[in-house]
Amino acid sequence: MDAPALPTSPADAPTVFVSARLRCRHWVASDRAAVLEVYGDADAMRWVGDGTVLSEADADRWLDVTARNYARRGYGMFALEDRATGQIVGFAGLVHPGDQPEAEVKYALARAWWGRGLATEAVRHLLEAAASLFGLTDVIATVAPAHAASQRVLAKAGLTRRADRVDDDGARTVVFGCTLPPAFEVHLVTDANRHLLDRVDDDVFDHPIRPEYLTAFLANPANLLAVAIADGTVVGMASGIAYAHPDKPLQLFANEVGVAARFHRRGAGAAVLDALLRRGCELGCREAWVATEVGNAPARGLYRALGGVEDEEPAAVYLFTLAEDEDRGG
């Protein structure tokens, strides 16, 4: 499948943060030259990966991967612009090498911009964005033991040293990490805390909460509802039902996932669905399943990110109207 298209110009690229000297934004196709310049510096690249400079083919693949990361997670590598001139000074981002669970900070500056404190400024603001924009609660960074300058950057930006990684060949990697404050709290709704639904963003549920419907929902212990709360308001939800069969173990059907537009790509959908799946497991569900439209790329990306495996058999959905809904004018 082709990678999603990157924006065509820096002016059209979404901004991740603006600091005193930097604008951090999504990559655009024309960033390819700057990527090759920064990651083609042999002296700088001796601290990155296996020390090999980036080839043109590598740059093309990296732009494709970054576009896919934006679509899947909402984040990836970003460009750092000098606010005064708009010139690219380097790159920084949050990635998952080898699909590791932790988001990892990566950064590199063009040689002309070294020694000005820009790396610390970028990483510090990137950590803030990781929590406030992307809903991340734990971020790491890895660095070579001999790269003292990068270790100082990470420490000044607010990361602390953790246990080193030791590979099978004995090679050691220094690991820094930072636990971030959550942008929201996740709760399972019960009759005792139904007041959590007193304030709900307009675009989380399809319709306003009806007290009588909520009472009926909560009266059935098989019905499950997880919500994400930010500043006392529901900004995300996942609902489902743990249902029994006469011929197979208990299963969980995840019925709906809804997230307020202002919390899109901030981890709220993943958090509430994960809470729903965990509760289903506690109840004894052996499997869980969810359906979505073929064209709903964000939902499909979310389900894959949580470990869901897409059924190879195409499915068709049929709707039966059993009664007219007078409450909605139908």
N, C-alpha and C positions, 0 to 999 in steps of 0.2 A: 504494500500500500504506500502511495506517495506521501512524503512528509507534508504537514500543513505549511502553508506559505508564510514566510516572515514578512513583516511590514516592509514597505518599499523605501521609506525615508525615515531618518531619525525623528523628524517632527511628528510622524504618525506612530512612533513606537511608544508603548505604554511606559510611563515613568515608575520606577520602583521606589526611589527616594531622591530627595534633594538635600544636600548638606551644605556646609559653608562654601566649599569649593567645587563640589562634584554634583553632577546629575547622573544617576544610575538608571539605565533604561534597557528595554529588551533589545536583542540583536536585530539588525536589519541585514538584508542580503549584501549591501555595499560594505558591511563591516569586514568582509572577507580579507581585504588587503591589510587592514589593521591587525586582524588575527594573525596573519602570516608574519607581519612585522614583529609583533610582540613575542609570539611563540616560535619565531624563527631565529631568535637571538640565542646562539649556542651557549654563551656564557651564562645567561639567565636560566636556560633550560637544563643546566646541569643539576638543578635542584628539583626539577619537575619530572615525575614519572621515572622513566629509564634514562632520562637525559638526552633523548633524541629530539631534534628540532622538528617542528611540524611541517609536513609536506603539503603541497596544494591539494592532493587527494584527501589527506587527513582533514584539511580545513573544510572542504566540501562536506565530508561526512559529519564533521562537528556541527556545522550549521544545520544540517538535517536533524541530527540528534537533539540539538537545542530546541528546534521548532517542535519536535515531538514531545520534549519535556515540558514545554509551555502548555501544550494541549493536554498532556496527561496529569501534570502536577500543578501547573500554574507558575512554575519557576524553573530556573536552570542557570546558565551562564548569562551575565549581563555586561553591557558596555558601560565604561566610566568616562564621562565627558568632563572636560574642564568647563565650568560654568561661564567663565569670562570669554572663552573663544569658541566653545563647542567642539574643540579638538578632542579626539579619543586619547586618553592617557593610559588606558589599560582595561583590564577586564576583571570581574569578580562575580561569584555566583554560588549557588547551592546545588550540589549534585549528589547522586547516589551511585558511586563507582561499583560496578558489579551488582547493581540493584541492592546494595546493602541497605538495611533499615534506617540507619541514621543519615540525616542530611549532612553533607560535608562542605565546609567553606573552602573555596578555591579562589586565588587571585594572582594576578601578574600585571606589572606595570611596565610601560615602555621605559627604556633606559634613561631617556632624557628627564623623566619625572621621578627618578629615584631620590631618596634622601629628603623628601619634603613632608613626610608624615601623611601622605595621601593613602597609603595602604591601611594604616591604623584607622583613619577617618572612614574609609570605605567599609572595612570589616565591622567596625562598631555600628554603623548605620544598617549594614546588611543583617546583623543579628536582630536589630529592632524590627526590621521588615519581616524577618523569619517568623517572629512571634505575631506581630500585628496584622500582617498581610496574608501569611501562609499558614498560620496556626501551628507552627512547629514548636515543640517544647524541649527538644534536645538537639544540639548541633555540635559537630566535632570538626577538628581540623588536623591534618597529618603533616608532618614535616621531617626532613632528614635530621639526624642527631647533630650534624656539623653545621646546620643552617641556623646559626645563632640569631641573625637579624630577623628572620621570619618568626622565630620563637618569641622575640621581643615584641614584634608587631601583635601577635596573637594575645600575649599577656596584657599589653596595654589596651587592647580592644575589649578585654573582659573575659577571655577564655582562661581556664586554669588547666594545668598539666594533669593528665590521667596516666594510667598504667601504659607503658610502651607496648607496642605490638612486636612480636618476634616471629618471623617467618620460619618455615621448615629448614631453610638454609642458614639460619642464625642471624640473618639481617634484621636490624632493629629500626622501627619507625616510632618517632615521638608523636604522641597523641595529646591534643588539647581538646577541651570540651566546655560547653556552657549549657546549663539548664535554664530555660526561658520561662517567664511567667505565661500561663495560658491566657489566650484572648477570650476564652469562654469556658464555662463549666458544663459538664454533661451529667444529666440526671435521668433515671428511669422514673416515669410518672406513675404514681399510685393515688389512691383516693386521699391519702394523708397529705400529699403535696400537690394536689390538683391546682392549687393557687398559682403554681408556676406558669399556668396557661392564662393567667389574668392579663398579661401583656405579651402580645405576639406580633412580630413584624407582619405586614400585610401579605407578603408574598411567600410565606412559609407553608401554609395550608392552602388548599383550593378555595375554601370558604371560611368565614368567621366561625370561631368555636361556639357551639351550641351547648349550654349546660346540660340539657336532657340527653343529648347524644353522648357527651363526655361521661355522664353517669352510667349510661348503658355500656359504653366501651369499657370502663374501669370495673364494672360489675363482673365481667368475665375474666378470670385470672389468666386465660390463654392469650388475651389481647395484650400486646406489648407496645410501649411508646417510649422512645428515648428522645430527649430534647437537649439542645445546646442553648445556654443562657449567657448573654452578655449584657451587663449593666441592667439586670433585672428583666430583660426582654428575651423571649424565645426567638432565636435567629436560625435555628435548624431543627429538624425532626426526622425521625425514622420510625415508622409503625410496622407492625407485623403481627402474626398470630402463630402460636405453637399448636399444631393440630395433629390429632391422632388418626390412625388408619386401622382398619380391622386386620390388615395383612402386613404391616411394616411398622418400624419404630417411629416415634414422634419426629415430626419435621417442623422446620420453621419456614414460614413464607413471609418474606420481607415485602410488605405491600407498597409502601411509599417512602421516598426520601425527598425532603424539601428544605431548601436553604435560602435565606434572604439574599437578595442580590448583592447587598453590601458585604456579605460574608462569602461570596463565591471565591473559590480557590484559596481559602484560608483554613482548610482542614475540617470544617464543621461537618460536612457530609460524611467524611470518613469516620469522624469521631462518633457521631450518633449511630451510624450503621454498625460500627465495631461494637458499641455498647449493646446494641440489639442482638448481634450474633453471640456475644459473650453470655448474655442472659439466656438465650436459647440453649446454649451449651449447658449452662447450669441447670436448666429444666430437664435436660436429658435428650434434647434434639440431636439426632445423628447427622442430619443434613439440613442445609438451608438453601433456599433458592429465591431468585428475584428475576423479574422480567422487565425489559425496557424496550423502547423503540430502536430499530436498527440504526436510525440516524442520530440517536442521542449519544454523541461521542463523549461528552463529559461524564455521563452516567456509566457508560461502558468502561471508560478509563478508571473511574472510581472503583467499580466492582473488580476489575483486574488487579488494581493496586492492592486490594484487600485479600487477594488470593483466589478470587472467583475464576472459575474455568467456564468459558462459553460453550454451551451445548452445540454440538456439530449439526444436530437435526433442526432444520428450520421449523418455526412454530407460527401458527396463525391464532389470532385472538378474536373471539366472537363476543359481542355484547348483546344481551337479552334485556329488553325493557319490560320490567314486570309491573310497573305502575307509574303513572304520571307524577312528577314531583311538583306539587303546587307551591311549595316554599320557594322554588327557584323559577317559577313562572312557566314550567314545562307542561 
